[in-house]
C-alpha cells in the first residue's frame, strides 16, 4: 500500500472482489450521511387481540419479550448478500441451523418445505374448507363475486381469528385439530415467515399443515432460515424501510453472540409455565422479566458504534456450552450432525446458501481464508409474482437433491478443530470487508493509526 493511500480514511472495502455490491448497500448511506432510521419489522405479537387466544399463563411471558428495532437495523447494515454473512470487525459470522435448533427448538433435519403456490383441486377455497371446515364467504359487489377475506392466494388472518376465536372447554378431536392448525398458520404468518402483505398469509402453507404426521417431518427451521436470509439480503439495500422474516431469531442470535447488547433477565425464569416439566429451547431464557436500565437499547447510533468498536473478546463464537446443549437434548439431538452442512436451504421459491466455511470459529474450527463462492443473482431474483403454475419441486430439483443428501455435504469438524485463524486471514479480511460504518469510529481508529505510524517513523 502506498503512503498516500494510508493517509486516506477509508471505511472499506479496499478490494471489491468480495463485497462488489457496496454501492447499493445500506452501509454506504450510513457512512455518507450518518443516516437511516430504524427499519420496521413485520410481525404479529402473540399477545395482541388479533392473535388467537393463548393460555393465560403464557401472556405475561410473551409480553416481556420486546423487539429492539435499532439493534435489528444495525445488524441488517452488517449483512452482506454477497457472502450471506454479517461482516463484523472480528470477522464473518452468521445465523446457522444450529442457532435455529438451539434457540427456537425448530426441526432442521427433515424434508424440504416446498409445494404448489397455486390453487389445487379447484382452488384454495376447497383446500381451506377441507382443512378448517369452512371458508371465507363470497360476497356480491357490482354483480361480481368477491371473497374479501381470500385475496388471490392469500388468506386474511383476521378471518382465522374470527372463526377460531377460542377453544371450547371440552373440545372434540376435530375442534382441537382445526384450532391447532389455525394457530400454526398464525405462527407461520406472524412470527416465522412474516411478509409485507399486512395481515395476510399465503395459502401455500395450508397443505403442509393438513396432515400433522407429514407436517412434523418437514425441516421448518431450515426453511425459516432460508426465508430470513432472503429478507436480510433485501433489507440491506439502500432505501428499504421494512424487514420481514423471523426477526425473533435474529434478535436472540444477537443477544447470544453479543451479550453486552442483550437485555438482562431479571427475576426467575418462567419457562415452566410454557413447557411444564420439559426443557424448552435456549432462547426461552429471555422469557422472563427483562431489565432495561443496564443496556443501551433502541438507540441505533449507539449500536452502530458498538459494532464498529467490537473487540474480539466481546463476541461469543460458541455461546452454547456442552452443559447448555446437554439440557436441550430433546430439541437439538436430531440434526446436530448437519450443523456444519454446506449447501442450499430451501423454502418454496427461495433458495439461499448455508456457508459454514466462512465462519468456522462458530463450530470450534480454525478459520481459513474462504473460497469466494459466487451466489447466483438469478436465484435472488426469483419471487412469486406471475409464478402461479411453477412447479417449485421440479425447478429446484438440483438443490433439493443436495439437501436430500445433506450428510454428504457436511464440513468435517474433527479434521479442523482449533482456535483462531490461519496466517494471512486477518490481512485478507481487512482488505475485503467494510471496516467502519460510522465516521466517529473511523476517525478514532484512524487517529490511533496515524499516531502509531508517527511514533514508528520517529
Secondary structure, DSSP 8 states (H G I E B T S, - for coil): --HHHHTS---B-S-TTS-TTGGGBHHHHHHHHS-----EE----TTSTTS----HHHHHHHHT----HHHHHHHHTTEETTTTEEEETTEEE---HHHIIIII----SSB-B---SS--SS-HHHHHHHHHS-----EEETTEEE-TTEETTEEEHHHHHHHTS---TT--HHHHHHHHHHHHHHHIIIIIS--SSSSEEEGGGHHHHHSHHHHTTB-HHHHHHHHHHHHHHHHTBTT--EE-S-HHHHHHHHHHH-GGGS-EE-S---HHHHHTTS---GGGGGSS-EE-TTS--S-HHHHHHHHHT--GGGS-S----HHHHHHTHHHHSTTGGGTTB-EEEEETTEEEEE-GGG-GGGGTB-B---------HHHHT--STT-TT--HHHHTHHHHHHHHTGGGGB--TGGGB-SSB-TTHHHHHHHHSB--SSHHHHHHHHHHHHHHHHHHH-
